[in-house]
Amino acid sequence: MTLAPMPYRVLLYYKYIPIPDFESFAAEHLTLCQAIGLLGRIIVAEEGINGTVCGTLEQTELYINEMRMDSRFEDMWFKVDETPIPAFRKLYVRAKRELVTWRFDTDIDPNTLTGTYLSPQEFRRAMLDKDVIILDGRNGYEYDLGHFEGALRPDISSSREFPVWIRQHMAQYKDRKILTYCTGGIRCEKLTGFLLSEGFRDVAQLHGGIVTYAKDPVVRGEGFIGRCYVFDDRISIPVRDDDTYKREYCATCGKPADNRVHCSWQPHCLYTPSHASL
């Protein structure tokens, strides 16, 4: 039986490409998204664009076509998910200093320094090497909701804490093969570059992140435990076909919750994307 398509789609995308006029671009982009009727969260910086937007099939197709009319984004990879209800309640398009808040001492351009890209199938094979070190490139609470078997859990709450954590906890692994992964791939772009700049010799990243791994017809999410945390109203998405995720409980109110973020700022464990920190 063929299931009917869901009424909404979520687009996850990014590209590191110079946007010298990024502040005016952000303002114009907000107008474009409003005209289309999209909801979501988009960050524009001098180094590129990073977004998650939601709309109907027609709205998301129009957005993709509009973006690809700009030569800077004609080859941008849009990862697509279907959803029965909108994944956002508002639209945000903001100009920022960085697409991900790293605050490295020396900036890293992933177009010139980044880890080797691995397809989902290549990543799965590499994971099976007993000598490999698997590093989760996300925040600790994202790991807690779901992660790859054997992955190191970074004890951090934002990406800017990664450099200190890596220097304190990973220096002994510089001669080992390092595999990194994150939600959609953007955090690994610079994280792997940082590892290389720190003297790690063999560094690779899961191309397209967990969301791409989940859709691969061969690996089918194999090796992932739990669910993938996402920064929208869905809170989490399944990775494996059998979806072995077990519901957690909010540490603040004790009610069932699909995440581990405390709900103290609002009732019923509803997650507000504005509280997210990359």
KERO-367164 format. One record per residue: x, y, z of N, C-alpha, C in turn; residue in one letter. Coordinates in steps of 0.02 Angstrom, whole numbers, plus 50000, padded with zeros to 5 digits. Layout:
XYZXYZXYZa ...
***
This chain:
500424994050000500005000050000500445006250000m 500295010949955500665017149952500355022349997t 500745025050042500495030050088500415036750054l 499895040350071499785046950042500325051750068a 500565056350027501075061050050500815065550106p 501245067450151501055071950204500985079050177m 500605083250210500455089850182501025094950186p 501515093650229502055098550237502745095250227y 503225099450209503915097050201504385101650241r 504915098650267505435102250301506065101850259v 506375107550246506995107950208507565109650256l 508085105650256508685106950296509255108050248l 509625113450255510145115050206510655119850234y 511235120050202511745124950218512235125250161y 512595130650158513165130950111513645136350135k 514285134450137514815139250151515025142450085y 514815148650077514955152450016514975159750036i 515465163650013515495170750033514865174650014p 514595178250063514035182850052514255189550082i 514635193550045514905199850073514365204550098p 513805204750064513245209150083512735205450125d 512975201350173512535196550207511965199950246f 512065205850272511535209050311510955211150266e 511115214150209510585216050162510285209950130s 510695204750119510435198450092509935195450139f 510085195650205509625192850254508945196450253a 508965203050247508355206950245507935205250183a 508275204650126507925202950064507665195750066e 508045191450099507845184450103507225183650148h 507185187650200506585187550242505965189350201l 506035194450160505475196550117505265190950070t 505765187550041505625181949996505245176450032l 505485174450089505175168950127504465170750149c 504375176950169503705179250188503225178950129q 503465180950070503045180850011502845173749992a 503305169050002503155161949987502695158950040i 502755161350102502355158650156502705153450198g 503375153450197503755148550235503795150250309l 503895145150350504055145950420504735142750431l 505095145050482505735141750495506255146450524g 506875144150521507435147650552508015147550503r 508235153450483508775154150434509305158950462i 509925156950457510485161150478510885162850416i 511045169250408511455171650353512075174950383v 512655173150358513285176150381513715177650321a 514255181050333514715182650278514995176250248e 514995170750287515275164550264514765159950230e 514115161850230513625157550197512935157750227g 512565152250218511865151950240511725145050271i 511285144950321511095138850355510355139450373n 509955134650352509245135450366508865128950375g 508305129450410507795124250413507135127850403t 506785126150350506145129550336505615124250324v 504985126350333504425121750324503875125150284c 503545121250242502985123750202502655118050165g 502175119650124501855114650082502325112450027t 502145107349990502545105049934502655110749885l 502125114449869502185119949821502635125449848e 502575127149912502985132449941503725130549943q 503865124349964504565122249969504885121449900t 504505119149851504765118649783504915125549755e 504475130349769504595137149746505215140049778l 505305138649842505905141249876506545138149847y 506545131649836507135128349807507285131449739i 506785132349697506885135249631507155142449635n 506875146349682507115153249690507845153349712e 508035148949757508725148749781509195146649726m 508995141949685509445139449633509505144249574r 509095149349573509185154549523509785158949539m 510015158749601510625162249622511205157449611d 511685159349570512245154949553512635152449614s 512605156249668512965154149729512655148049761r 512005146949748511645141549781511355136549732f 511565136649669511255132349619511375124949632e 511905123349670512055116349685511945114649759d 511585118949795511495117749866511065111549878m 511265107749929510935101349945510365102649994w 509755101249974509175101850017508975094850041f 508995093850106508775087550136508035088350153k 507625083650132506905084550135506585079350181v 506145081750225505745077450268505015079350259d 504575074450262503865075950262503605076150334e 503095080150346502815080750414502065082250409t 501665079550455500935080650451500715087550472p 501125090950512500965097750535501585102150527i 501505108750524502095113050518502595111950575p 503235112050558503755110850607503965117250643a 503715122950622503865129350653503225133350662f 503255138250706502685142650718502815149650690r 503445151250679503635157950656504185157350603k 504365163050575504915163450528505435168250555l 506065165750557506625169850578507155169750523y 507385175550501507955175950457508425181150488v 509005178850511509445183150550510145183250522r 510435189150522511135190050503511565189150566a 512065184750561512495183450619513235183150597k 513655183150646514375182850634514585176050605r 514285170750630514455163950607513815159950597e 513855154950553513285150350543513195145850603l 513745143750632513755140050695514225143850742v 514035144850804514425148950849515015144950878t 515575145250843516175141750866516635146450905w 516745152450878517205157250908517915154450914r 518145151250859518835148650859519325154550864f 519915153150892520435158250894520635160350824d 520685155550780520815156850709520255153550669t 519925157450627519355154850591519565149250544d 519105144750531519225139050487518755139450428i 519035139150368518625139150307518545131950285d 517945129050291517845122050272517935120750197p 517955126050157518085125150086518815123550073n 519245124850122519965123450114520225118450165t 519885117850222520105113150274519505109850306l 519405103550292518855099750323519015092350318t 518675088250357518795081150357518525077750295g 518755071650283518535067650226517785066150232t 517415066950177516705065350177516605057850169y 516175054950209515995047950203515245047350190l 515055043250142514345041850131514085037750190s 513425037250198513165033150253513455026050254p 513515022950196513775016050194514515015850212q 514895020750189515605021150207515685022450281e 515255026750308515285028350379515125022150421f 514635018250400514445012250437515025007250437r 515345006350380515915001750377516485004250422r 516615010750421517155013550462517005012750536a 516375013350555516175012550625516355005650653m 516375000750610516484993850632517224992450648l 517664997150631518374996450648518444997450724d 518714992550758518754992850831519234998250855k 519675000750812520165005750832519935012950818d 519365013750787519125020350769518835023950829v 518895030550829518585034750881518005038450848i 517405037550876516805040850849516635046650895i 516615052650867516485058650906515815061750884l 515365062350931514725065750918514875073250916d 514705076450860514855083550851514305088150875g 513875085650919513305089650943513365090951018r 512855094151045512835095551117512675089151156n 512835089251220512725083451262512005081151264g 511525085951268510825083851273510565080851208y 510875082651151510685079351088510925072151087e 511525071151112511805064351118511345060051162y 511105062851217510705059051264510055056551233d 509785060151186509165058051153509305052551101l 509895052651071510065047551022510775048550996g 511135043050983511825043450961512035036850929h 512605036850896512885030750868513215026650922f 513165020150915513475015550963514215016950970e 514445017551032515155018451045515415025551038g 514975030351021515205037151011515375040551077a 515875044951075516035048951133515505054351143l 515305055251206514825060551223515185066851244r 515145072251205515465078451226515065081651283p 515395083251337515055086251394515035093851384d 514635095951335514575102951317513845104751307i 513695111251311513015113551297512985118351238s 513565119951208513585124051148514225122651110s 514225123951045514805122251004515435125951025s 515355131951051515945135851070516355132551125r 516055127651160516415124051213516835118351186e 516755116651121517105110951093517865111451095f 518165117151075518905117351074519225115451140p 518975118251195519265116651260519145109351277v 518535106851264518385099951279518835095151240w 518935096551176519365092251135520075092251160i 520335098051178521025098351202521105094651269r 520575094651309520615091351375520495083851371q 520095081551323519865074651324520065070351264h 520355073451212520495069451152521215069651128m 521655072951164522345073551142522685066851130a 522475061751169522795055151164522585051351101q 522105054151063521845050651004522105053550938y 522615057650940522835061150879523085056450825k 523315050550844523555045750794523025040550774d 522415041250801521875036650785521425039650731r 521045035450697520565037850648519965040650686k 519765046750669519205050050702518615050650654i 518035048350676517415049150637516975054150674l 516705059050640516255063750671515575063650635t 515065065650672514395066150642514005071550679y 513495074250646513035078950678512355078150644c 511905082850654511215082050630511185081950553t 511425087350523511375087950450512035088950415g 512585089450454513245089950424513605096450435g 513245101850450513575108350452514085109050509i 513945106150567514405106950623515055103150611r 515015097450576515615093550562516075096950512c 515805101450471516225104850421516805108450455e 516665112250507517205115850542517505111850599k 517105107550630517375103450685517945099150660l 517865095950602518405091750575519005095950555t 518875102050529519425106450512519815108450575g 519465109650629519795111250693520225105350716f 519955099250712520335093350732520975092750691l 520925093850626521515093550584522025098850603l 521775104850618522225110350637522565109050704s 522265104650745522545102850810523025097050806e 523125094350746523615088950738523325082050733g 522665081350731522365074750719522495072950646f 522715066950633522965065150567522445062450519r 521965058750545521485055350502520775056850527d 520455061550494519805063950518519285063550461v 518715060650476518185059950426517525062050457a 517035063550413516375065850436515825062350397q 515265061350430514685058450397514365063750353l 514405062850288514155067850241513395067950242h 513115073850257512395074450261512115073050329g 512535070850375512325069950444511845064150457g 511575064150517511125058750539510505058350495i 510235064150475509615064150436509705060550369v 510305060950340510445057450278510565050050291t 510915048550345511045041650365510385037850375y 509895041250405509255038050419508875036150356a 508995039650301508625038350239508985033650192k 509605031750208509975027350163509645020450160d 509495017950100509125011650093509525005450113p 510175006150121510595000450139510715000250214v 510965005650243511125005550315510495005950358v 509985009550334509335009750368509395011650442r 509845016250456509925018650524510305013950570g 510585008650543510925003650584511485006750626e 511525004850688512055007250732511875013450771g 511275016150759511065022050795510585020050850f 510675022850909510255021250967509835027350984i 509185026650987508745032151005508495035950944g 508395042550953508125046750901508585052750889r 508475056150834508885061950817508535068350839c 508865072150881508595078550905508595083550847y 508055087350838508025092550788507795099050819v 508005104650790507875111150818507235114250790f 506685110650798506035113250778505495109850821d 504875111050806504335108650849504245101050847d 504575097650801504535090250801504935087450859r 505435090950881505885089150937506345083450919i 506085078050891506515072550872506215068950812s 506645065450775506415061450718506725054550722i 506375049450697506655042650700507245041850652p 507695037450669508275035950627508245028850600v 508055024150642508005017150622507295015450603r 507225010550560506555008250541506175005550601d 506525002250647506174999450705506095004550760d 506415010350753506345015950800506345013650872d 506935011850897506995009150965506995014451019t 506825020451000506805026051048506325024651106y 506535026351166506115025851225506005032751254k 505375034451266505205041151291505555042451358r 505825048651363506135050751425505635054851467e 505865057151525505435061151569505795067651587y 505425073051585505705079551599505975079751671c 506585082251679506895082451745506585087751789a 506205092351759505905097751798505215095951824t 504775093451780504085092251801503895084951804c 504325080451778504195073351782503715070751731g 503465074951686502995072751634503375069551576k 503055065051538503385062251479503595067751431p 504195067151403504465072151358504875068851304a 504885071851245505275069151189505975072251187d 506175075551240506845078451241507075078651313n 507695081151324507955081651392508065088951411r 507785093551373507835100551390507325102051444v 507515105051498507045106551552506495111151528h 505895110151554505325113951531505155119751576c 505625121951618505465126851670505195133451643s 505355134951578505125141451552504415141051524w 504135135151516503445134651492503185127651508q 502515126751512502235120351533502245114951479p 502135108851500502015103151456502615101151414h 503205103251433503825101051399503845103151326c 503505108351308503545110751239504225113951227l 504515112451171505185115051156505135121251112y 505475126551132505475132751094506145133351057t 506145133450990506775133550953507235139350972p 506965144950997507385150551014507865148951072s 507725143551108508165141651163508735137151138h 508715135351075509225130751049509905134151046a 510435130251057511115132851054511545128051016s 511855130450962512305126150923513035127550943l 
***
